[in-house]
Amino acid sequence: MAAKHAGKKQWREVIVNDKQLTSAYEQWAPGFKAPKMMHPDTREWWVVLSGEVRFTIETQQPFIAKRGSMVQVPFQTWFQFEVVGPQPALLFDTNIAGAHTL
């Protein structure tokens, strides 16, 4: 998968996109920081395949997820994430099809 996107700092490739789920491999560059967001009616989850990502999730202490970590954010919960360290982060991201993001 990563070889297909060689040379790109960031990319996203959708693997599942049906009536139930949307799942994708995503690579984020070192220093990438997502804006604060929330899903009002669904959760979202990631599996970290490589790199390190700091997650800041409402009502929890920020933490760094590394290879092998699974992170889940409940619905109606504000969250943000940032790639830390010198390496890109490769994740597998899954959410309910058609999920809204605020």
N, C-alpha and C positions, 0 to 999 in steps of 0.2 A: 504494500500500500504506500509506504513512505517513498519508495523508489519512483513511483508514478509522479510524485510531486517534488522530486529532487530540485533543489535550488530555490524553492519557495519558502519564505519565512513563515507564512501562515497560510493555511488551507483548510477546507472542510469538504468531506466526501460523504454524501448520504448513502447509507447502506440499506436502510429500511424506511419506506415511506408508504404506509398503507392506511386503512381506515382507523387502526388502533394506535400505531406507534410511528414515531420518526426517530431514527437512530443514525448517528454519523460519527466518523472519525474526524477529529479536529486537531490541528497543530497550531499552537500559539507561540509567538516569538518571545524570547526573553524580554521582560519588562512590560509585556502586554497587560493592560488592566481594563477589565470590563466595567461598564458603568453599573451603578447600583440598580438592581431590578427585582421584580417579583412576578410570580405567576399567580393570578387570583383564584384559579380553579383547578390547578394541577401541580404536582411535584415535578422536579427534574433531578436526574442523577447522572453521575459520571463515574467512569473507571479510569484511573490514571495509569497509563501504559509506560510513560517515561517522563522525566523532568520533575519539577516541583511547583506546586500551585498553592498559594495562600488563599484560603476561603474565609470570608467574613460573612457569617450568617447571623441574622438577628437572634438575640437571646443566647448566643454561644460565644465563647472566646475564639478569636481567630486562630486558625491552625494551618499547618502546611501538610498537604497531601502529597505523597510520593508514590512511586511505582507500586502497584498492587492495591492502592487505596480505592475504596468506593465511597463516594460522597453523595448524599441525598439531601435535597432541600425541600421541606414540606411546602404545600401551597399556602398562600397568603403570608409568606415570610420573605423579608427583604434580604438580598444577598449580593455579594460582589466577589470577584476573584482576580488574582494577579499572578503571573508567572514570575517566580523568584529564582535566582541562580542564573548561571551562564548558559544553560541549555534550553532549547525549546521544550514545550510540554506537549505530549501527545496523549489525547484522551478519547474515550468512547462515550458519547453523549446520547442520552435517551430521554424522550418526553412523549407525552400523549399527542397524537396527531391533532393539529390545529390549536395547540396550546397558545394562549394569549400571554404576552409579556408586557408588564408596565414598567 
